[in-house]
Amino acid sequence: MVITDESMAVGIDRRRSRRAAAVASGLLVAPVLGGCAWFGDGGDTGDTVDVFDLEVGDCLRAPTEITAELTAVERVACEHEHTLEVFAVTGYEPADAEFPGDAQLQTYADGTCVAEFERYVGVDYRDSKLFFTYLLPSARGWSQGEDRDITCLVTTTGAQLTASVRGSQV
């Protein structure tokens, strides 16, 4: 999945510059999906989980290194410090379309994630203290037929979360 800085410039609310700061501070979960399997004991160190296996409610630590391809992330119990939480995983429609391009996927993700945000957090995105970012399908993953999902992630401007934001109305 691919993410670009423009994806953070959602023209929906007054927090555009704060969202850009989130990108600059390394909260952006970058680029391309791919990979397999997960390992670990579920403790404070977290589990390494394949990005294709992410589910709504998973709490994640942002990668310390931004790379061209993201195959796995560190999933932790939501009671442990984390910076990201999966709040929606939705397929791009139509799923059998040709790769629509990064700009079209970003536009689609902006709309989809905003629509799902209130259902998960319990407050309209424009009234929230939280932000969102997302993982997008890559052209390569799309052409291989395995990558059509948008993964929406709640995030902050750098503060660590120590609980799930589901229903928090924050």
Summary of the structure (lengths in Angstrom):
residues: 170
radius of gyration: 14.8
end to end distance: 27.6
largest distance: 41.0
contacts: 531
relative contact order: 0.24
helix: 26%
strand: 22%
